[in-house]
């Protein structure tokens, strides 16, 4: 019969295998605070609006060269 120290080691190994992996904490891309579920991936409606404003004002731009235009005929 196994002694108590062997039993506790076995239980620790078993519980470590069955524990669900921790979900990594997402951070807000604007202020780096933890993201809120309601405003995901942002932490608040304010940060969500800041990001939208950056897109609409042209702060986020994908650089292109003059030879990249596909619509030229």
C-alpha positions in Angstrom: 0.0 0.0 0.0 1.4 3.4 -0.9 2.2 5.8 1.9 0.8 9.3 2.2 3.7 11.1 0.5 3.3 8.9 -2.6 -0.4 9.6 -2.7 0.0 13.3 -2.5 2.6 13.3 -5.3 0.2 11.2 -7.5 -2.7 13.6 -6.8 -0.6 16.6 -7.6 0.4 15.1 -10.9 -3.2 14.2 -11.8 -4.6 17.6 -10.9 -1.9 19.4 -12.9 -2.8 17.4 -16.0 -6.6 18.0 -15.6 -6.4 21.7 -14.9 -7.5 23.9 -17.8 -4.7 26.1 -19.3 -5.0 29.7 -18.2 -6.3 32.0 -21.0 -3.7 34.7 -21.7 -4.8 38.2 -20.7 -5.4 40.4 -23.7 -4.2 44.0 -23.5 -5.8 47.1 -24.9 -3.9 48.2 -28.0 -4.4 51.9 -27.1 -3.5 52.1 -23.4 -2.2 48.6 -22.6 -4.8 48.0 -19.8 -6.5 44.6 -19.6 -9.2 44.3 -22.2 -12.9 44.3 -21.1 -15.2 41.7 -22.5 -17.8 44.3 -23.5 -15.3 46.4 -25.6 -13.0 43.7 -26.7 -10.1 44.0 -27.8 -10.2 47.4 -26.1 -10.5 48.2 -22.4 -13.3 50.8 -22.7 -15.6 52.5 -25.2 -13.2 55.5 -25.0 -10.2 53.5 -26.3 -12.5 51.9 -29.0 -13.4 55.4 -30.2 -9.8 56.6 -30.1 -8.9 53.7 -32.4 -11.8 54.5 -34.7 -10.7 58.1 -34.9 -7.2 57.1 -35.8 -8.6 55.0 -38.7 -10.9 57.7 -39.9 -8.3 60.5 -39.7 -5.7 58.5 -41.7 -3.3 57.9 -38.8 -3.2 54.2 -39.8 -1.9 54.0 -43.3 -0.7 51.1 -45.3 2.3 52.3 -47.2 2.3 51.6 -51.0 4.6 52.4 -53.8 3.4 53.9 -57.1 3.8 50.6 -58.9 1.3 48.8 -56.6 -1.9 50.2 -58.2 -4.1 47.4 -59.6 -6.8 49.6 -61.0 -4.6 51.2 -63.7 -5.6 50.1 -67.2 
